[in-house]
């Protein structure tokens, strides 16, 4: 029998073609948006609407088969990895997301200074940074800029270049597409 069908039954959900397709999509595309999933289902289920996908995602999230994450400045994303309290790291330039296993041992940032009477069961942590691909692209761009400047002594930067450099030097918030 199909493992995803068994998961649906065990979770109390009916086995439907859209639910199975969304489970497969979230397995093959971790951290996908609902739009990503709709696009992935187009070939298999061409008449599936955005609303149907949102309904399936809500049902799957409700029973814990799919996890919804919402990095700041990004649409909700969905993944199959559930139940392990893992965290995420997000590239502030391109929006790439990777899983980060939960810290083990004493982790003071995961223990609230005042739990306000709550019994803490999980902590959701999002790390922000620049992924390897974007860092390499920035190094390449910097190398290209340096090579171009070397050939034009006394060249000055345009106002647009200065504005762009200022934006890159002092970001106010994570830049996510």
N, C-alpha and C positions, 0 to 999 in steps of 0.2 A: 504494500500500500504506500501511497505518497506520504512522505514525512510531513509536508506542509498541510496536507489535508487532515492528517492525524492531529497536528497542532491546533488547527482550527476547531476540530471536534472536541478535543480535550479542553479548549478554552471556552466552550459553549457557543461557538459561532457556527453557522451553517457553512458548508463548503460551497463556494461559488467560484466561477471562473474569474471574475474581477479580483476577488480576495486572493486567490492563488497567484494571479499575475502580479499583483502589488507586492506580495511577499517575495516573489522571485526578483522583482525589480529592486526592492530595498536590500536584498541580499547581494545582488550584483553591483549595486550603485550605493555604497554607504554614503550617508549625509546628503541624499538627493532631496531636492525640493519637490513639492507636489507637481509643479510644471515639468520637472525632469521626468517624473514618473509617468505623467500623461503622455509625454513625447515617446518614452520608451514603450508604452503600451499601444501606440498608434498602429504598428504593423499587426500585432496580435489581436487587438480589440479596437478597430478603427472607430467604432461608434461610442466608445467610452467617454463620458463628459468629465470636465474638471470636477463638477459637483459629485459625481459618482466616486471619483478617486478620493476626494476629501472625505466622503462618507466612509469609504473603506479604511482610510488612514485613521479616522477617528475611532472606528470599531477596533482596529488592530492595536492602536495605542491604548484604548480603554481596557483591553484584556492583557496588556503587557507583552504582546508579540512584537511590537515595534515601539521604538523610543523616539519622541519628538524633542529636538533641541532647537533653541532659538538664539544663536549668537547675535549680539548687538549689531544693528544695521543690516541684518540679513533676514531673508524670509525663513520661515520654519523649515527645518530639515528633518529627515526621517532615516532611521537605521534599524537594522535587525539586532545589533549587539545590545542586549538588555540584561538587567539583573546583576551587573557587576560593579555598578557605581564608577565606571570609568569617566574620564574627563576628555576635554578637547583642546587642541591648539589650532588657532585660526590665523591665516596670513592676512595682515592688514592691507596688503596690496592687491592680491588676486582673489582672496576669499577662500582659498583651499583650506580644507579641514582634515585633521588627522586625529585619531584616537590616542589618548595618553592613559596608561594604566594608573589606577589610584595609587597614591603614595602609601607605602607601608611603614610600619613603625610609628614613632611619635611624629605627628604632623601638626604643629601648633596652628597653622592657618586653617585647618579643617575642624578645629575645636573652637566654637564661638566663645568670646569673652563673657557673654551673658546670653544664655539660652532662653531667657524669659519664660521659664517653666516648660519649654518644649523638650520632648525626648527626641534628640537629633538621631535620625536614621541614615541620612545620606547627605553628601555635600556635592554641589555642582560647581565645578571650577572650569573656567575658560581661560586658557593662556593665549596671549596675542603676540605676534612676532612677524618676521618676514621669512617665508619659506626659501628653501635652497634655490629653487628655480628663479624666483624674483630677485634674490640676492645676487645670483650670477648675472642676471640681466642688468641689474643696476651696476655691477662691476664692469660689464661689457660697455654699457652706456658711458660710464665714467672714463673708461679707457678711450672710447671714441671721441669724447669731448676733449680729453687731454691731447690726443693726437691732432685734432682739428685746431686747438688753440696754439699748439707748437708751430703750426705752419702759418699762423697769422699774428705776428707780434704786434702788440698794441691794440688788438681787437677788443672791443668792449661788448658786454652782454646786453641784449635787448631788454626792454621792460618786461616783456612776456617771460623771458628766461629767468630774470630776477624774481618775478612773482612765483614762478614754478619752483625755483630753488627755495624760496621762503616757505612755500607750502610744504615742501618735502622736509625741511629742517624742523618745522614746528607743527606737527599734526595735532589738531584739536581732539580728534576722535579716530577710532579705527576706520580706515578706508576700505569698505567692502563693496564689491560691485552689486 
